[in-house]
Amino acid sequence: MARKRTVRLLGGVLATVALIAAGVGSALAADTTTTDATTTEPVVTTQTVQETQTLQLTQTVQETRTVPVRPATTTSTTASDNSSSTPAWAWVLIALGIAGLIALIVWLARRGGSNEVPPAERQRLVSAAVASWVGQGWAIESQTAESAVLAREGQRVVVSVDARGHVTSGPLGAPPPTA
């Protein structure tokens, strides 16, 4: 039961890390495009031209002309930033972290497959349970490495240990209790 919770917890952590990595990756991989439009208005200068004409009289003519110095231009600049702000070594570390997390989950899933208690430990558990019953006035009829039959005043009880180390007891002939 605890193994299943551990595997579920680690699966949730892995899913969270994967979602965060995908979100960060897509946010950093997006192209940044900057458009800078500049419009230059024509520059107007005023020139004063003086002409002097001599006739019988001297007359000064002043004429004002408007001359554009530069033609009007529109400049559009587009800059595209395709490089990621996250260095490559950071992506390598993220990938190694995810691979390590997956390896940990696989290792925990395989390790927890067998929860059997060794035979020597099962025998010790039966002996301890039988000693407790004997201390209460029960007598041993028979005993094996995994079970014992006890009797007192016409009643018979079986004490046993399953492969996982759970000690159970009940009247002899009755079905064993379910765990």
C-alpha positions in Angstrom: 0.0 0.0 0.0 2.8 2.4 0.9 4.6 1.5 -2.3 1.6 2.4 -4.4 1.4 5.8 -2.7 5.1 6.3 -3.2 4.8 5.5 -6.9 1.7 7.7 -7.3 3.5 10.5 -5.5 6.6 10.2 -7.7 4.4 10.0 -10.8 2.8 13.2 -9.8 6.1 14.9 -9.2 7.3 13.7 -12.6 4.2 15.0 -14.3 4.6 18.3 -12.6 8.3 18.6 -13.6 7.4 17.7 -17.2 4.7 20.3 -17.3 7.0 23.0 -15.9 9.8 22.1 -18.3 7.4 22.2 -21.3 6.1 25.6 -20.2 9.5 27.1 -19.6 10.8 25.6 -22.9 7.9 26.9 -25.0 8.1 30.3 -23.3 11.9 30.6 -24.0 11.7 29.1 -27.5 9.2 31.7 -28.7 10.6 34.1 -31.3 10.8 37.7 -30.2 10.1 40.1 -33.1 10.6 43.8 -32.7 9.4 46.2 -35.3 10.6 49.7 -35.3 9.0 52.0 -37.9 10.6 55.4 -38.3 9.2 58.0 -40.6 11.4 60.9 -41.5 9.5 64.0 -42.5 11.0 66.2 -45.2 13.3 68.9 -43.9 12.4 72.3 -45.3 14.8 75.1 -45.6 14.2 78.5 -46.8 16.6 80.1 -49.1 16.6 83.7 -49.8 17.7 84.7 -53.3 18.5 88.2 -54.0 18.8 89.5 -57.5 19.8 92.9 -58.4 18.7 94.2 -61.7 19.9 97.4 -63.0 17.6 99.4 -65.2 17.2 102.9 -65.0 16.5 102.4 -61.5 18.0 99.9 -59.2 15.5 97.5 -58.0 16.0 94.6 -55.5 13.8 91.6 -56.0 13.5 89.1 -53.1 12.1 85.7 -53.8 11.5 82.9 -51.3 11.7 79.3 -52.4 11.0 76.2 -50.4 13.3 73.4 -51.2 13.2 69.9 -49.6 16.6 68.8 -48.5 15.8 65.1 -48.2 12.9 63.2 -49.6 10.5 61.7 -47.1 11.5 58.1 -46.3 9.9 55.4 -44.2 12.2 52.9 -42.5 10.9 49.7 -41.1 13.3 47.6 -39.0 12.4 44.0 -38.0 14.6 42.2 -35.5 14.0 38.5 -34.9 15.6 37.0 -31.8 15.7 33.2 -32.3 18.3 32.5 -29.6 17.1 31.2 -26.3 18.1 33.0 -23.1 18.6 29.7 -21.4 22.0 28.3 -22.0 22.4 24.8 -23.4 24.0 23.4 -20.2 20.8 24.3 -18.3 18.8 22.2 -20.7 21.2 19.3 -20.3 20.8 19.5 -16.5 17.0 19.6 -16.8 17.0 16.5 -19.1 19.4 14.7 -16.7 17.1 15.6 -13.7 14.0 14.2 -15.5 15.9 11.0 -16.6 17.1 10.5 -12.9 13.5 11.0 -11.7 12.2 8.4 -14.1 15.0 6.0 -13.1 14.1 6.5 -9.4 10.5 5.7 -10.1 11.4 2.5 -12.0 13.8 1.4 -9.3 11.2 2.0 -6.6 8.5 0.1 -8.5 10.8 -2.9 -9.1 12.2 -2.9 -5.5 8.9 -3.0 -3.8 7.6 -6.0 -5.8 8.4 -8.5 -3.0 7.6 -7.8 0.6 8.1 -11.3 1.8 9.6 -11.8 5.3 12.5 -14.3 5.4 11.7 -17.7 7.0 13.9 -17.0 10.1 12.0 -13.8 10.8 8.6 -15.6 10.4 9.7 -18.3 12.9 10.8 -15.6 15.4 7.4 -13.9 15.0 5.5 -17.2 15.6 7.7 -17.9 18.6 7.0 -14.5 20.1 3.2 -14.8 19.6 3.2 -18.4 21.1 5.2 -17.2 24.1 2.6 -14.6 24.7 -0.3 -17.1 24.6 1.7 -19.6 26.8 2.1 -16.8 29.3 -1.8 -16.6 29.5 -2.1 -20.3 30.3 -2.3 -21.9 26.8 -0.3 -25.1 26.0 1.5 -25.9 22.7 0.0 -28.9 20.9 2.2 -28.5 17.8 4.4 -25.8 16.2 6.1 -25.3 12.8 8.2 -22.4 11.4 5.0 -20.5 10.4 2.2 -21.7 12.7 1.4 -23.2 16.1 -1.7 -25.0 17.5 -2.5 -24.0 21.2 -5.0 -25.7 23.6 -6.6 -24.7 26.9 -9.7 -26.2 28.6 -10.9 -27.9 25.5 -10.4 -24.9 23.2 -7.9 -25.0 20.3 -6.4 -21.9 18.7 -4.1 -21.7 15.7 -1.5 -18.9 15.5 0.2 -18.3 12.1 2.4 -15.8 10.3 1.8 -15.1 6.6 4.6 -14.4 4.0 4.4 -10.6 4.7 5.0 -11.1 8.5 1.4 -10.5 9.7 0.5 -12.7 12.8 -3.0 -14.0 12.9 -4.8 -16.2 15.4 -8.2 -17.8 15.5 -10.1 -20.9 16.7 -9.0 -24.1 15.0 -11.4 -25.1 12.2 -12.6 -21.5 11.6 -11.5 -19.8 8.4 -8.5 -17.6 8.9 -9.3 -13.8 9.2 -8.8 -11.7 6.2 -6.3 -8.9 6.3 
